[in-house]
Amino acid sequence: MTRLRDWMVISLTAAIALNCVEVQATPKALGKDLTNEAVADGDLAIPTERTVESLQPDAPSTPVEGNSPPRQAQIVPGAGFPDIPDFPPPFEVGPIDPDEPAPPYLEPHPNFLRFPTRPEEVEIEGTQPITLNQALELAVRNNLDLQQSQLSLEQSLASLRETQADLFPNVNLSSNLTWSDSANARLSIRRQEETLGQRSPTQGDPTSTTWNTELSVNYTVFDFGGRSGRIAAAQAQVHNTELQIEQQLEQVRLQVQNAYYNIQEADMNVQIGRAAVENAEQSLRDARSLESAGVGTRFDVLRAEVQLANDQQVLNEALAEQRVSRRQLARILNVPQSVDLAAADPVDLAGVWELPLDETIILAFRNRAELQQELIDRDIAQEQQRVVRSQGLPQFSVFGSANLVTTSGDGVSGLTEGYSAGAQMQWNLFDGGARAASIRQLEAQEESASVRFADARNQVRSEVEESYYQLDSRLQNVSRATAALELAEESLDLARLRFQAGVGTQTDVIAAQNDLTQARGNLVTAILGYNRSLAQLQRAVSNYPFIDEIQGRL
């Protein structure tokens, strides 16, 4: 009996070994879901000793001149990056032209006050995959925050036009028509008729009609710079609003990129979760086979079942996060209520920043709208001080008017004309100190703008340095995570072979399986973390060329 049992164990071990050889000849589970054929076949050469400096191209060392125009940092896609596995989208997507605009049915409803009242109006009818470029294009057209900023610009332009009206004289035209029937005149006529027996020939008609028209012109000739100060302040406010739109546009770009990367991360977590469930199911099948053959234990089966339940729970959480991230992007892009969005771009490194840190900081100082806004706020406070000071000086103006009066009835008729003209000086000699207090408030606003500028300058540098350092660190993480993924795949294969051959334990398989799942997640996290740092660096520098490119398509 003992020999028979030993022979059965040897036969089963040989059969399992042969099956494992056949499995290795076919693509791995990871190759089906997450990697390309080269990765699945083990032909991927992963650099393990390369540093960040060797992964990046040579950066230009030419210093930025103080009077030269702002340079645009060029992002080179994939330049100098380590070879990493391909992470395709979670569904088949046909070839997409990066310059192709977004589908027209993603445009929102033109009625902003539209309020759905039926469930079918908010039911998701389909999922539309879009590229990151299409998402940015939709954001420029549809984002509600940008539309509010555009309306603020229109208000500022209208306010400027209202202020510029002071350059022209005020012209007023008034006209009135009066018809009167005097009771006293009628009573006087009646008394004369009773006394004299007839109406006096000198007594006029008690009714009269009067038409009076007056045209007046008033113009302030000189006010010691008050008018020009108001116009300059209004022009600065328009420029400030334009910079606010630029700032909002940069912020929306960062928001869209982060939301898009969140979808990609959620998609990859779903795929990783499904691959983990498949591996757990395979481990459970192996454990049950060995238990049926009498060489396994019930404990191994229970461990495999627990691992499968845990992986299924993680997959359910990933699916929920995928739905949430898709709806967040739909909200930012303001697409119709019945459309869901998905990421069509594969997970890949977005590019490499080619400028060194010092030039990047100078470029950010030149491009950031926040710094220019603080300077404009300072200019506005100075112009408003001019306006307030001019109110304490004489105001010189000229005026003129002409009127026409025509009257009928009461024995008087005809057209009478008249005119008047003059000059006026008005000087507010004492206002109880209100003007001096207002000037002090504006001086404090000017000083506050200078302080805010210094703080914003330091904040800009801090943002640039933080993003730049994170970019270097996360590029190293990508290289290390790529190498770790290949090692985790090999480790899981060896653990399964050892377990199927009876020389390993189910604990080793579960540990190797967890290591592989974590390695896959670490690589996706490293890639998307690098992309997020690159997007944050673009935001810290601002005026990235994509703005002109997208606006040129609209």
VOGU-3710 file (C-alpha; in Angstrom, 3 decimals, decimal comma):
1> mtrlrdwmvi> 0,000/0,000/0,000  2,856/2,369/0,834  4,543/1,721/-2,527  1,254/2,281/-4,345  0,764/5,578/-2,564  4,335/6,689/-3,346  3,821/5,766/-6,998  0,604/7,830/-7,117  2,380/10,842/-5,604  5,238/10,570/-8,130
11> sltaaialnc> 2,795/10,229/-11,044  0,693/13,184/-9,874  3,792/15,334/-9,366  5,034/14,555/-12,872  1,641/15,343/-14,396  1,443/18,651/-12,560  4,980/19,539/-13,662  4,085/18,835/-17,290  0,966/20,990/-16,989  3,047/23,794/-15,503
21> vevqatpkal> 5,435/23,646/-18,456  2,483/23,989/-20,812  1,116/26,903/-18,823  4,449/28,717/-19,051  4,378/28,352/-22,800  1,110/30,319/-22,927  0,665/33,970/-22,022  0,433/34,652/-18,344  -2,697/35,988/-16,719  -0,992/39,339/-16,327
31> gkdltneava> -0,138/39,384/-20,011  -3,805/39,006/-20,904  -5,010/41,867/-18,774  -2,193/44,301/-18,185  0,879/43,753/-20,342  1,811/43,400/-23,959  3,072/40,254/-25,648  6,724/41,114/-25,085  6,191/41,316/-21,357  4,173/38,093/-21,332
41> dgdlaipter> 6,928/36,241/-23,201  9,608/37,459/-20,804  11,527/39,484/-23,431  11,384/42,734/-21,471  14,781/44,207/-20,578  14,362/46,183/-17,366  17,153/48,561/-16,335  17,963/48,156/-12,670  21,114/50,269/-12,283  20,039/53,418/-14,159
51> tveslqpdap> 19,822/56,645/-12,246  17,417/59,514/-12,752  20,103/61,537/-14,492  20,679/58,766/-17,016  16,954/58,442/-17,658  16,487/62,103/-18,546  17,808/63,864/-21,657  20,465/66,512/-21,358  18,782/69,691/-20,123  19,800/73,029/-21,629
61> stpvegnspp> 22,102/75,022/-19,397  21,648/78,395/-21,077  20,605/80,928/-18,442  17,318/82,760/-18,894  17,904/86,411/-19,673  15,972/88,934/-17,642  14,526/90,762/-20,662  13,959/87,776/-22,909  10,396/86,543/-23,576  9,100/83,664/-21,433
71> rqaqivpgag> 10,266/80,268/-22,607  7,862/77,408/-23,024  8,953/74,179/-21,383  8,668/71,349/-23,878  7,364/68,017/-22,661  8,965/65,172/-24,613  6,663/62,115/-24,477  8,509/58,971/-23,444  11,993/60,442/-23,848  14,593/58,621/-21,799
81> fpdipdfppp> 12,140/56,472/-19,874  12,717/52,875/-18,824  10,814/50,161/-20,655  7,636/49,462/-18,775  4,716/47,119/-19,464  1,789/48,445/-21,456  -1,383/49,047/-19,497  -4,195/49,157/-22,069  -7,671/50,558/-21,336  -10,185/48,154/-19,757
91> fevgpidpde> -12,026/47,797/-23,072  -11,172/47,650/-26,749  -10,792/51,115/-28,239  -10,255/51,767/-31,914  -7,489/54,044/-33,177  -8,073/57,589/-31,924  -6,519/60,616/-33,554  -5,044/62,798/-30,787  -6,169/65,891/-32,710  -9,706/64,586/-33,209
101> pappylephp> -12,249/66,714/-31,325  -14,629/65,241/-28,796  -17,962/63,860/-30,073  -20,626/66,572/-30,440  -23,144/64,700/-28,269  -20,934/65,398/-25,261  -21,952/69,051/-25,400  -24,172/70,020/-22,431  -27,754/71,191/-22,742  -27,846/74,919/-23,648
111> nflrfptrpe> -30,442/75,647/-20,965  -28,573/76,190/-17,693  -31,848/76,112/-15,750  -32,824/72,663/-17,010  -33,922/70,557/-14,043  -34,471/66,810/-14,532  -37,660/65,549/-12,918  -37,895/61,968/-14,240  -35,572/59,026/-13,508  -35,007/58,337/-17,206
121> eveiegtqpi> -33,544/61,838/-17,626  -30,598/61,022/-15,337  -30,188/57,360/-16,240  -26,771/56,489/-17,688  -27,353/55,337/-21,262  -23,760/54,643/-22,282  -20,062/55,087/-21,561  -17,954/57,191/-23,901  -14,156/56,682/-23,811  -12,230/59,887/-24,442
131> tlnqalelav> -8,569/60,822/-24,560  -6,925/63,295/-22,226  -6,667/65,879/-25,014  -10,388/65,553/-25,695  -11,107/65,947/-21,991  -9,066/69,165/-21,896  -10,867/70,449/-24,964  -14,266/69,715/-23,414  -13,210/71,440/-20,210  -12,325/74,649/-22,054
141> rnnldlqqsq> -15,747/74,695/-23,706  -18,022/73,267/-21,026  -16,549/73,869/-17,574  -18,938/75,994/-15,529  -16,187/77,698/-13,522  -14,599/78,950/-16,738  -17,961/80,182/-17,980  -18,431/82,129/-14,761  -15,003/83,690/-15,254  -15,966/84,668/-18,802
151> lsleqslasl> -19,084/86,387/-17,461  -16,955/88,241/-14,919  -14,765/89,479/-17,777  -17,828/90,762/-19,617  -18,872/92,633/-16,477  -15,415/94,186/-16,162  -15,477/95,286/-19,800  -18,901/96,857/-19,325  -17,664/98,649/-16,199  -14,671/99,987/-18,165
161> retqadlfpn> -16,952/101,296/-20,884  -19,093/102,978/-18,238  -16,032/104,696/-16,770  -14,791/105,806/-20,194  -18,082/107,653/-20,675  -16,626/110,446/-18,512  -14,454/111,404/-21,495  -17,559/112,736/-23,258  -19,936/115,542/-22,259  -23,339/114,860/-20,757
171> vnlssnltws> -26,113/115,958/-23,086  -29,684/116,150/-21,750  -32,836/116,931/-23,667  -36,086/117,678/-21,877  -39,444/118,587/-23,366  -42,876/119,150/-21,819  -46,299/120,123/-23,111  -48,692/121,875/-20,720  -52,373/122,569/-21,270  -54,143/124,702/-18,663
181> dsanarlsir> -57,667/126,017/-18,066  -57,605/128,581/-15,245  -60,644/128,708/-12,950  -59,731/132,236/-11,763  -59,673/133,475/-15,357  -63,129/132,013/-16,007  -64,486/133,579/-12,790  -63,075/136,963/-13,782  -64,708/136,730/-17,198  -68,053/135,811/-15,641
191> rqeetlgqrs> -67,965/138,796/-13,263  -67,181/141,183/-16,097  -70,077/139,826/-18,134  -72,446/140,287/-15,163  -71,210/143,824/-14,504  -70,793/145,150/-18,021  -73,252/142,915/-19,693  -70,634/141,818/-22,102  -67,167/140,331/-22,186  -64,243/142,754/-21,994
201> ptqgdptstt> -62,312/142,863/-25,282  -59,064/142,788/-23,302  -59,965/139,620/-21,535  -58,049/136,654/-23,042  -58,948/133,018/-23,438  -58,810/131,194/-20,054  -57,234/128,164/-21,717  -53,579/128,022/-22,879  -51,150/125,470/-24,312  -47,404/125,709/-23,648
211> wntelsvnyt> -44,611/123,591/-25,177  -41,149/123,966/-23,594  -38,006/122,203/-24,909  -34,546/122,529/-23,341  -31,172/121,119/-24,439  -28,333/121,229/-21,875  -24,657/120,220/-22,094  -22,302/119,720/-19,132  -18,646/118,718/-19,349  -15,914/118,447/-16,735
221> vfdfggrsgr> -12,866/120,109/-18,237  -10,269/119,344/-15,566  -10,372/117,424/-12,301  -6,662/116,975/-11,465  -6,430/113,370/-12,719  -9,567/111,948/-11,136  -11,124/110,895/-14,421  -7,955/109,370/-15,836  -7,392/107,563/-12,533  -10,843/105,961/-12,663
231> iaaaqaqvhn> -10,300/104,827/-16,241  -6,852/103,410/-15,474  -8,243/101,525/-12,477  -11,039/100,080/-14,612  -8,557/98,997/-17,299  -6,400/97,331/-14,671  -9,453/95,517/-13,356  -10,155/94,163/-16,846  -6,588/92,893/-17,067  -6,946/91,401/-13,609
241> telqieqqle> -10,055/89,528/-14,702  -8,254/88,239/-17,786  -5,501/86,913/-15,545  -8,166/85,338/-13,355  -9,464/83,463/-16,409  -5,926/82,321/-17,189  -5,500/81,148/-13,609  -8,852/79,379/-13,714  -7,917/77,733/-16,996  -4,678/76,409/-15,519
251> qvrlqvqnay> -6,523/75,132/-12,466  -9,152/73,401/-14,589  -6,403/71,770/-16,651  -4,835/70,365/-13,487  -8,226/69,288/-12,214  -9,040/67,476/-15,457  -5,663/65,751/-15,572  -5,955/64,535/-11,990  -9,503/63,323/-12,588  -8,397/61,514/-15,745
261> yniqeadmnv> -5,495/59,875/-13,920  -7,899/58,863/-11,161  -9,990/57,025/-13,756  -6,912/55,310/-15,140  -5,853/54,297/-11,646  -9,320/52,974/-10,879  -9,376/51,031/-14,159  -6,008/49,485/-13,399  -7,093/48,618/-9,878  -10,092/46,819/-11,343
271> qigraavena> -7,889/44,878/-13,749  -5,400/44,100/-11,010  -8,243/43,007/-8,776  -9,627/40,720/-11,455  -6,190/39,236/-12,056  -5,850/38,667/-8,320  -9,237/36,916/-8,252  -8,180/34,699/-11,168  -4,962/33,804/-9,368  -6,872/33,087/-6,175
281> eqslrdarsl> -9,296/30,850/-8,083  -6,362/28,999/-9,619  -4,809/28,532/-6,178  -8,106/27,230/-4,845  -8,400/24,762/-7,698  -4,850/23,548/-7,044  -5,538/23,144/-3,332  -8,726/21,176/-3,982  -6,955/18,962/-6,532  -4,217/18,115/-4,072
291> esagvgtrfd> -6,773/17,470/-1,361  -8,682/15,113/-3,650  -5,450/13,316/-4,477  -4,731/12,853/-0,791  -1,553/14,921/-0,735  -3,167/18,170/0,362  -4,932/19,278/3,497  -8,276/20,907/4,281  -6,356/23,760/5,872  -4,812/24,696/2,502
301> vlraevqlan> -8,253/24,729/0,887  -9,647/26,977/3,593  -6,718/29,371/3,245  -7,287/29,544/-0,506  -11,020/30,206/-0,007  -10,277/33,015/2,450  -7,800/34,557/0,009  -10,367/34,384/-2,807  -13,005/36,079/-0,635  -10,573/38,854/0,281
311> dqqvlneala> -9,600/39,441/-3,346  -13,254/39,568/-4,395  -13,914/42,184/-1,743  -10,997/44,287/-2,983  -12,332/43,961/-6,533  -15,775/45,195/-5,460  -14,205/48,253/-3,835  -12,207/48,931/-7,002  -15,350/48,717/-9,149  -17,118/51,233/-6,913
321> eqrvsrrqla> -14,140/53,597/-7,061  -14,106/53,268/-10,845  -17,721/54,418/-11,082  -17,103/57,330/-8,714  -14,018/58,553/-10,593  -15,857/58,443/-13,921  -18,710/60,522/-12,582  -16,278/63,054/-11,137  -14,761/63,651/-14,568  -18,244/63,939/-16,067
331> rilnvpqsvd> -19,078/66,637/-13,533  -15,913/68,616/-14,265  -16,493/68,456/-18,025  -20,212/69,237/-17,636  -21,316/66,551/-20,083  -24,985/65,503/-20,455  -26,595/63,705/-17,549  -27,079/60,447/-19,458  -23,427/60,000/-20,541  -20,658/58,367/-18,540
341> laaadpvdla> -16,978/58,902/-19,371  -14,053/56,499/-19,431  -10,341/56,851/-20,144  -9,289/55,792/-23,638  -5,571/56,484/-23,197  -3,404/53,621/-21,909  -1,483/54,101/-18,692  1,916/55,399/-19,719  4,421/58,034/-18,697  3,291/61,429/-19,977
351> gvwelpldet> 6,715/62,869/-20,832  9,878/64,341/-19,374  10,544/67,883/-18,196  13,539/69,191/-20,095  14,436/72,365/-18,139  16,684/72,392/-15,054  15,297/73,582/-11,758  16,704/77,120/-11,814  15,304/77,893/-15,266  11,986/76,330/-14,277
361> iilafrnrae> 11,712/78,659/-11,281  12,455/81,751/-13,409  9,918/80,582/-15,993  7,282/80,212/-13,288  7,994/83,718/-11,980  7,378/85,109/-15,454  4,314/83,075/-16,309  2,261/82,772/-13,142  -0,882/84,872/-13,333  -1,089/85,052/-9,542
371> lqqelidrdi> 2,054/87,187/-9,355  0,834/89,542/-12,053  -2,514/89,853/-10,290  -0,884/91,091/-7,101  1,031/93,725/-9,079  -2,183/94,808/-10,782  -3,969/95,057/-7,424  -1,150/97,348/-6,319  -1,613/99,504/-9,441  -5,376/99,675/-8,855
381> aqeqqrvvrs> -4,819/100,914/-5,300  -2,464/103,622/-6,602  -4,964/104,794/-9,234  -7,744/104,881/-6,677  -5,555/107,078/-4,477  -5,265/109,523/-7,388  -9,030/109,574/-7,684  -9,584/110,275/-3,982  -6,912/112,976/-3,866  -8,445/114,719/-6,887
391> qglpqfsvfg> -11,710/115,042/-4,977  -10,008/117,461/-2,580  -8,964/119,787/-5,427  -11,055/122,178/-7,532  -13,258/120,671/-10,212  -13,657/122,811/-13,353  -16,573/122,290/-15,707  -18,479/124,164/-18,389  -22,175/124,072/-19,130  -24,624/125,445/-21,623
401> sanlvttsgd> -28,329/125,190/-22,404  -30,825/126,340/-25,009  -34,620/126,294/-24,763  -37,623/126,878/-26,982  -41,019/127,937/-25,646  -44,234/128,274/-27,622  -47,548/129,350/-26,083  -51,061/129,567/-27,497  -54,158/131,042/-25,867  -54,549/133,871/-23,385
411> gvsgltegys> -53,931/136,343/-26,151  -50,248/135,333/-26,456  -48,834/133,056/-29,149  -45,546/132,434/-30,957  -42,164/130,789/-30,513  -39,636/132,142/-28,017  -36,040/130,954/-27,735  -33,322/131,474/-25,153  -29,935/130,164/-24,101  -27,454/130,198/-21,264
421> agaqmqwnlf> -23,757/129,247/-20,867  -21,129/129,406/-18,196  -18,254/127,843/-16,306  -18,250/126,361/-12,855  -15,621/125,690/-10,195  -16,454/123,390/-7,311  -14,096/122,814/-4,388  -14,835/120,670/-1,372  -12,760/122,469/1,261  -13,557/120,318/4,287
431> dggaraasir> -15,053/116,836/4,631  -14,268/116,021/8,234  -11,200/113,886/7,396  -13,087/111,299/5,352  -10,861/111,777/2,316  -7,646/111,381/4,329  -8,981/108,182/5,919  -9,931/106,791/2,512  -6,437/107,524/1,188  -4,906/105,718/4,151
441> qleaqeesas> -7,084/102,670/3,447  -5,910/102,582/-0,157  -2,281/102,961/0,922  -2,761/99,973/3,204  -4,236/98,041/0,262  -1,176/98,926/-1,814  1,168/97,716/0,924  -0,919/94,584/1,369  -0,631/93,812/-2,351  3,148/94,123/-2,087
451> vrfadarnqv> 3,213/91,721/0,862  0,946/89,269/-0,977  3,245/89,456/-3,990  6,244/88,467/-1,870  4,275/85,618/-0,305  2,984/84,433/-3,692  6,505/84,537/-5,121  7,766/82,303/-2,325  4,771/80,015/-2,749  5,400/79,686/-6,487
461> rseveesyyq> 8,995/78,693/-5,895  7,937/76,187/-3,242  5,388/74,618/-5,608  7,939/74,362/-8,412  10,591/72,806/-6,208  8,165/70,356/-4,600  6,837/69,179/-7,971  10,325/69,021/-9,473  11,749/66,915/-6,660  8,720/64,614/-6,678
471> ldsrlqnvsr> 9,145/64,193/-10,424  12,684/62,876/-9,961  11,728/60,611/-7,085  8,729/59,092/-8,830  10,712/58,455/-11,981  13,031/56,298/-9,906  9,991/54,560/-8,432  8,804/53,663/-11,936  12,089/51,952/-12,745  12,150/50,063/-9,466
481> ataalelaee> 8,493/49,060/-9,644  9,038/47,706/-13,164  11,846/45,484/-11,967  9,843/44,404/-8,909  6,905/43,383/-11,087  9,001/40,950/-13,117  10,498/39,472/-9,941  7,032/39,066/-8,421  5,802/37,216/-11,526  8,726/34,809/-11,382
491> sldlarlrfq> 8,261/34,339/-7,640  4,591/33,388/-8,050  5,423/30,891/-10,798  8,064/29,227/-8,616  5,771/29,160/-5,580  3,054/27,410/-7,565  5,479/24,885/-8,999  6,803/24,117/-5,520  3,305/23,774/-4,111  2,091/21,584/-6,967
501> agvgtqtdvi> 5,194/19,430/-6,606  4,551/19,010/-2,902  7,705/20,755/-1,711  6,049/24,103/-0,991  3,098/25,319/1,037  -0,103/27,141/0,242  1,144/29,969/2,450  4,047/30,525/0,057  1,654/30,709/-2,905  -0,644/33,197/-1,161
511> aaqndltqar> 2,305/35,349/-0,104  3,737/35,341/-3,654  0,284/36,124/-5,034  -0,073/39,085/-2,661  3,395/40,276/-3,658  2,426/40,182/-7,335  -0,785/42,097/-6,724  1,102/44,685/-4,729  3,823/44,931/-7,398  1,219/45,558/-10,098
521> gnlvtailgy> -0,423/48,222/-7,985  2,929/49,802/-7,149  3,829/50,132/-10,828  0,513/51,738/-11,714  0,811/54,029/-8,692  4,358/54,993/-9,675  3,415/55,778/-13,276  0,336/57,809/-12,401  2,177/59,458/-9,522  4,819/60,602/-11,986
531> nrslaqlqra> 2,131/61,914/-14,336  0,438/63,776/-11,501  3,745/65,368/-10,499  4,346/66,402/-14,099  0,854/67,935/-14,260  1,478/69,737/-10,980  4,784/71,075/-12,316  3,032/72,335/-15,436  0,506/74,084/-13,191  3,277/75,574/-11,079
541> vsnypfidei> 4,933/77,023/-14,208  1,673/77,793/-16,105  1,172/79,077/-19,646  1,780/75,591/-20,969  1,402/75,491/-24,790  -1,714/73,307/-24,626  -3,833/76,400/-23,889  -3,050/78,019/-27,232  -3,403/74,694/-29,035  -6,841/73,929/-27,608
551> qgrl> -8,142/77,473/-27,965  -6,974/77,429/-31,590  -9,280/74,463/-32,277  -12,349/76,127/-30,792
//
